[in-house]
């Protein structure tokens, strides 16, 4: 396993991580609705919350002075806020945006060439993400509504960037995207070569790079197979669609 914080290896001299508990599931907050005149309630929603990742290891040095210099460098490194904590895991790299909330270095008098450390990283989002995006493309679509399936890996929901490029258009006035019960609609006159981008992560819709109005809710895509539907109001059209997304991990 390789571990990096702000592009600095924590598994290469003078730092050696012994344990890290990122395997633990992020805390989950649930929202329920109490039932009238009945026991219990109904689960309305659940969301993963902020996560703490604990890490233990040692700092080494050639002698006492070199060890102390390395300790200072370690404290400066881990004092940086909102940096990438990258963990090599299951054949990929999982990236957490993290800030340390605790750095303990309980050095004893006999620690002349090494000192133990304990670190706690705070991850506000509670989620890690792959460092490389997945891309799924479909071309020459002329059916409406078009129903497709998008398969998502990882262990948590993701919010893709969806790019719809209008190849040809006649009387195109509206584009609807529906997935997992959520629907977003863009009412606008579209022409050939227009590029519509539905950025579900940043909650923004653009046409040819210009922000436009929309109605509805940005869809969230879960782990596994997601059925989606694109419905275009038009006389005739041909378009392509590209999904760009990062696998998410809790």
WOQUI-V989728 format. One record per residue. N is the residue number from 1. D_LAST is the distance of its C-alpha to the last C-alpha in Angstrom with 2 decimals. Layout:
n-><N/N>
d_last-><D_LAST/D_LAST>
//
This chain:
n-><1/2/3/4/5/6/7/8/9/10/11/12/13/14/15/16/17/18/19/20/21/22/23/24/25/26/27/28/29/30/31/32/33/34/35/36/37/38/39/40/41/42/43/44/45/46/47/48/49/50/51/52/53/54/55/56/57/58/59/60/61/62/63/64/65/66/67/68/69/70/71/72/73/74/75/76/77/78/79/80/81/82/83/84/85/86/87/88/89/90/91/92/93/94/95/96/97/98/99/100/101/102/103/104/105/106/107/108/109/110/111/112/113/114/115/116/117/118/119/120/121/122/123/124/125/126/127/128/129/130/131/132/133/134/135/136/137/138/139/140/141/142/143/144/145/146/147/148/149/150/151/152/153/154/155/156/157/158/159/160/161/162/163/164/165/166/167/168/169/170/171/172/173/174/175/176/177/178/179/180/181/182/183/184/185/186/187/188/189/190/191/192/193/194/195/196/197/198/199/200/201/202/203/204/205/206/207/208/209/210/211/212/213/214/215/216/217/218/219/220/221/222/223/224/225/226/227/228/229/230/231/232/233/234/235/236/237/238/239/240/241/242/243/244/245/246/247/248/249/250>
d_last-><18.00/18.47/17.00/18.22/18.37/20.27/21.47/22.95/22.30/21.51/22.61/26.10/29.11/29.47/25.83/24.33/20.94/21.27/17.98/14.47/11.86/8.55/8.15/7.96/5.67/5.60/9.11/10.15/13.48/15.80/19.04/21.97/25.55/28.23/30.79/34.42/36.66/34.02/31.69/28.00/26.24/24.21/20.50/20.55/17.01/13.58/11.03/7.91/9.68/10.10/8.74/11.29/11.27/14.66/16.79/20.35/23.06/26.56/28.51/31.73/35.06/38.49/40.17/39.70/40.20/37.83/35.14/35.57/35.35/32.07/30.73/31.73/30.01/26.79/26.96/27.71/24.78/22.24/24.06/22.93/20.77/17.90/17.86/15.60/13.93/13.83/12.86/14.60/12.72/13.80/16.36/14.46/13.41/9.95/10.90/9.92/12.75/13.83/16.97/18.33/19.51/21.25/23.07/25.44/28.01/30.34/33.13/36.13/39.68/39.47/36.45/38.52/36.52/32.97/30.94/27.70/24.83/21.84/19.35/16.65/14.47/13.48/10.68/12.06/9.62/6.64/5.01/6.23/8.78/11.49/14.76/16.92/17.12/18.09/21.37/23.08/26.71/29.44/33.04/36.28/35.05/37.99/37.13/36.21/34.09/32.04/29.36/26.71/23.50/20.45/18.06/14.43/12.32/8.68/6.23/6.26/9.61/11.41/14.70/17.27/20.56/23.32/26.73/29.80/32.98/36.20/38.59/41.47/42.01/44.74/44.39/40.59/39.92/36.48/33.07/30.65/27.10/25.68/22.32/20.63/23.27/23.00/25.90/26.89/30.54/32.42/36.19/38.10/40.79/39.28/41.37/41.12/38.79/36.77/33.08/30.74/27.20/24.67/21.82/19.17/16.81/19.79/21.57/24.77/27.38/29.99/33.05/34.42/32.36/33.75/31.64/32.85/32.56/30.58/30.38/27.48/23.68/21.32/19.61/15.88/15.13/12.90/11.85/15.31/18.71/19.34/23.00/24.23/27.77/29.73/33.03/35.58/38.78/41.48/44.70/43.24/40.42/38.45/35.03/32.11/28.40/25.60/21.84/19.84/16.04/13.10/10.45/6.99/3.82/0.00>
//
